[in-house]
Amino acid sequence: MRIITNISEAKNLFLGKNRTSSNKQQQLTLQETVKNIIDQVITEGDIALINLTKKYDQVKLENIKISESIIKQSISNLDDEIKYSIQFSYDRILNFHKKSTSKSWYDENEGYGENFTPIENVGVYIPSNLLSTVLMTVIPAKVAGVNNIFVTTPPNKSGLPSSEILYACELTGVTNIYVLGGTQAIAALAFGTETVPKVDFICGPGNSFVTEAKRQVFGHVGIDGIFGPTETLILADDSANPTLCAADLLAQAEHDTEAKPLIITTSTNLANQVKEEIYLRINNLPRYEIAKSSIENNGAIIVVNDIKEMFDFCNEFGPEHVSIVIENPQDSIHKIQNAGAIFIGDYSHEVLGDYIAGPSHVMPTGGAAKFSSGINTRTFLKSSPVINLSKSTVQKISHSASIISNAEGLHAHANAAEIRLDL
């Protein structure tokens, strides 16, 4: 893992166009492949879903939708410990989102307010085996009041999703579960087939095919965002624990080869200790090859001169996850302007955010934290302003509306405002 002591070099590597750069030809090929799959699903419906699942997942589907009896059978032998852990996670996530939802309001004196209504039909994409993503997407949608939730998730070798995913679906009250992965799942949700209903909104993370498919169907449906490789930035001074920092970076690195595990510190001594700890531990990981590729190709230990430089880099980077492990870390929360999620101190590590802390783990990546947020109840709510003016309020504001209308050359607008003064 490289140690970078020049902040300009770090910015050149991790900010701007270099952050999201990719092989243009590969990107064009991906776009064309995804478009062809979407067109095939639109044209052929369920037949396309069956054929594409056989092609990409090597599974011959008997049924696209999973029956209630199969769900019950699949989860009947689940270990009590995993059930308890899923339930425990469910309770924390539910409590968090109940506290963070937006509510309608109205000001009688001014005659205006805001009405929040849930999206009616939501499709949720769950990557293979990621049972936690069921909780992290479905729970905020349910708390927001979404009536109809449709889950798609790829099959494993048995032809079904994992029992843990099915248990998480049952726990969250989802009964519409479809054995579909990749682009074909997104296309089915966006346009509908004989079996899969068309939805209004699609959420959930996925691989490059899923991400590109969401990009292409946006406009036909809403989406939560365009998510790239996961990323963590640790902000550390000489008080940080190098063993904990290394453990957190390796946890990030084992996601996939494109993950970005970064630490920025004011301490050269800490930088060297973290690097040493990483290479002491990485050889013992079952996902060694993935973690090694991520650490060596996308990871870095950045050494800066002072705390200000550290926070400035963080806000330019806009990481998916930022961990603050400096003295009195809670005093620095206000310095973070751009981040998907903020983790404070040694105990609040990012892995708990992945599974059980409370907020959703579906967060903006690639700098999108500068203009967007992770999944929450507001993701699934629409806001409609409500205007219910009294006669006295109309008499107070109509003349100004008329003046502005005339200034814009919209004289019928001005008339519609003035005419009400005589009512």
N, C-alpha and C positions, 0 to 999 in steps of 0.2 A: 504494500500500500504506500503510495507516494506521499511524501511530506513536502508541502509547498510553502515557501517562506516569502513569496512575492505576491501581494494581493492582486496586482494587475494580471499576473499569470492565472491566478484562481478565477478571476472574473472572466478572462478570455475563455477558460475551459468550461465554466459552468453557468455563465449568464449569456443572454442574448441569443443570437442565431445558433450558436454551438450547442445550446441546451437541447433543442428539439431537432437538430439536423439529422437527416437520414438519407440513405441512398435514393436519389430521385427516381431511378429506374425501378427499384424495388417498390417504392411508394406508388408509382403509376401502375405497376403490375397488381399490387394489392387492391387499388381502387377499381381496376377493371374486373378482377376476380370477384370482389364483393358485389359490384353492380350486376354482374352476370347471375350470381346466386339470387340476389333480390328479384331480378326480373323473372328468374325461373320459378320462384315461390309465388310471385304475383300471377304468373300464367298457369302454373300447374297445381298450385295449392298443396293439399296433403300428399299427393304423389311425389311432389318435389321434396317435401320434408322427409319422407321415407327413404327416397333414393339418396339424398344428400347425407342423411345420418348413416346410411350404409357405407357411403364413400368416405366420409371423414371420421366417423367414430367406429367403423367396422362392426356396427350393430344393426340387425334387421329388426325393425320395430314391429311388434304385434299391435300395440296401441300407442297412439301419440299422447293421450291423456291417461294419467295413472288413476285407476279406480280406488275407491275408498277401502275396499277389501284388501287390495294389494298393499296399500299404505299401512293398514293395521297389521297385516302379516309381516311386513318388512321390519316394523319397529318393535314387534312383540318380544324379540330376544335381545334387545339393546340392554347393555349393562346399566345398572342403577346409578353408577357413579357418573357416567356421561350424561344420563338424564338429569341428575341433580345439578351438574355443572351448567348444562344448557338452561335449566330453569333458573338457576342463580343469576346467570348472565341476563336472561330475559327480564327478570325483576328489576335489575339495575338500569337496563336500557329503557324499560318502560317508564320508570320513575323519572329518569332524566328528561325524556321527551314530553311527559305530562307537564313538567315545569317550564318547558321552553316554547310551548305552542302560542300562536298569535290568536287573539280573540277580536270579534267584531266590536266596534264602538260607534257611538253617535253623540254629537253635541247639539242639544236642542236649541241653545241660544244662537249658534251660528248656522244651524240648518244643514250641517254636513256630518258625514261619518264614513266608516269603512266597513264593508261586509266581506268577511272571509268565508269562502266556500271550498270544500275539497274537490279535487279532480275526481271524476266518477270512476274511470276505468284505468288502472295502472298495471303495466307489465313490469315484472322484476326479473332481471337476468342474474342467475346464481352460477358462478364458475364452478367447475367440477370439484366436488368434495368440500367446498367452503361453506360449511354449515353456519358459521358465524355471520356470513353475509345475509342469510335469511333474516336473522334477528336485526341486523343493522339497517336493513331496508324496509322490511315489512312492518316492524314495530312503529317507526315514525309515521308511516303511511296510515296505519290503523288509528293511531292517536289523532292524526289530522282529520280522520273521518272518511277516508276512502272506502267506498262500498264494495268495489269489485277489484280484487287483486289476482293477477294471473302470473304464476311463477314458471319460468323455463329454466331447465338445468340439464347439462349433458348426461348421457348414460355412462355407467362404468361397464365392465366386461359382462356383467350379468344382464345388461339391457335396462337397468334401472339406476336412478341416483342412489347415493349412499343412504343407509337407514338413518344416519344422523341428520341428513338434510330433510328427510321426510318427517322425522320427529320434530325438528324445528318448525317445519311448515304446519304440522298439526298443532303444535303449541301456540303458534301465532294465529291460528284460525284460517289458514289457507287451505282450500280444498281443490282449487284449480291448478294442477301441477302437470306440466308437459315435459316429456323427455326429449328435449331439444337443446342443442348447443350451437355456438358459433353464429355466423351470419344468418343462417336459415331461421334461427330462433328470433332474432331481431326483426327480420323481414316478416315472419308470421305475425308477430305482435303488432307491427306497424300497419300491415295491410289486411290481415285476417286470412284465414283459410276455412275449409269446411269444419275443421275441429277447433282451431284456435281463433278466439274472437279478436277483432281489431280493438286496440286500446287507444287511449288519449295521450298517454305519457309512458316513457320507458326509462327505467333506472337500473343501476347496478354496474359494476366493473367487469372487465373482460380482457381478452387478448387483443392483438392488433386487428384481427378480423371483426371482432365485436365492436371495437372502438370505431373503426372505419364504417361499419354498418350503421351505427348510431349517427355518425356524421351525415351519412347519405339519406337517412330517413327523416332527419330533423326538418321540420316544416310540415310534413305529413302528421307527425306526432311531436310532442315535446320530449326533451331528454334532460337528464340531470346534469350532464356535462360530458366532456371528452377527456377521458382519463388515460394517462400514460403510465410509464413505469413508476413504481412506488419510490419514495425518497424520504430520508431523515437527515436533518441537520442538528448536530449537538453543539451547543454553545457552552464552552468550558473555560474555567480559569485554573489556577494552580491548586485550588481546593477540591477539584473534581477527583473522583475515584477512577483510576485508569482501567481497572478490571471491569467495573460496571459499564464504562464507556465502550470498551471493546465488545462486551457481551451484547450491548444494544446495537452496535454497528453490524455485528455478525448476524443478529436476528433479522436485520433489514436486508443484509446481503443474500440470505438464503431464499428470499422470495423468488427471484429470477435473475438471470444474467444481466438484465438491463437496470436492476435496482441501483439507486444512488445512495450509498452510505457515506455521509460526510461529517466531519467534526472540525470546528474552527475554535482555536484557543489562543490565549495570550501567553501560554507556557510552552517553551521548547522542551522542557523536561517532561511535561505531560504528554506531548506529542510523541516523543520517543518511547515512553512507557506504554501508551496505547498501541502503537505499532507492534511492540514486542508481545503484548498480551494477545493481539489478534493472531499472530502467527503461532503462538503457543496453543491456541484453542481451535484454530480452523481445521487442522488435520483430523480432529475427532468428529467432525460433523458428517452425518450421513449424506447431506447435500453439499459435500465438499467442493465438487467441481463447479456447481452453480455459485456458491458463496465466493470461491476463489476468483472466478471470472468477474463477479460484481465488484469485489474489493479492489482488484488490480486494474480493471478497465474503467470503472465508473466512480470508485471511491477516492477519498483524499483526506489527509490531515492538513489543515490550513493553519499556519501560524501568523498571527497579526500582532500589531504593536500595542493596541489598547482595546478596551471594552467597546468604545464607540465604533471602531472599525469593524468589530465583530457584529454588532447589531446592524450597522449599515449594510454589510454584506448579506445578512439574513433577510432584510427587507427588500433588497434588490433580487435576491434569489426567490423569495416567496415560497418556502418549502411546504410540502404536504404535512410533514411533522417537524416541529422544532422542540428540542429538549433543552431547558436552561439548567445547567449544573454549575452555577457560580455561587459565590457567597451571597446570602440573602436573595435568592432567586426571585421570590415573590415580589420584590421591590422593582423588578425590571419588566414585569408583564406589559406595562404601558409602552415600553420601547418596541414591542413587536407590533408592526403595522400589517404585515402580510404573512399569514401562515394558515394552513388548514386547521391544525390543532396545536395547542401549546401545552407542553408537559413540564411541570415545575418540580425540580429537585430529584434526588436519588430514588425516591419511592415511586414517583409518577412516571414510570417508564412506558415507552411506546407500545410494547407488547400488550400491556393491559388495555391500552386503547384499541388494539386490534380485536379484543375478545370480550371485555367485561367492564371497562371503566364506566361506561354510560353513553357517551356520544357515539354517533355512527362512525364506523371506520372508513366509509366511502368519502374521500376527501379530494379536493382539487390538487392536481399535480402539474408539473411543467411550468410553474409560475402563475397558474390560473388562480391561486390564492390572492392575487392582486385585485381580482375583480369578482370572485365568486366564493361560495362557502361549501362546506360539506353537506351531505344529506341531513335534513332535519325536518320537523313537521311543516315548516314553511315551504319546503320543496314541493309539497303536495297540496298547497293551498293557493287559491286564486283570490286576488283582492279586487273588489269592485267598489269604487267610491259611491256613496249614497248621498244624494242632494234632495233635501225636502225643505224648501225655503218658505218662510212666512211672508205675508204681504209687506210687513214693515221692513224686512230684510231686502226684499226685491226693490222696494222704493229707495233703499239706501245704496244699493250697488248697481242698479240698472243703468244709470246715467254714465257711469265710468265705463261700463261694458260697451255702451253705445259709442262713446268717444274713441275707444280702442278699435272697435269694428270699423268706424269710418276712416280711421288712420290706416287701416289695412285695405281699404277699398271694398269692404264687404258690407254694402249698404242694407241688404236684406237682413243681415245679422243685427245691424243697428236698429232697424225698424222693429224686429222681434223683441228687442230689449225695451225700446221706448214705449211700444204699444201697451205694455203691461202696467205702465205707470198710471194709466187711466182706468184700470179695473177697479 
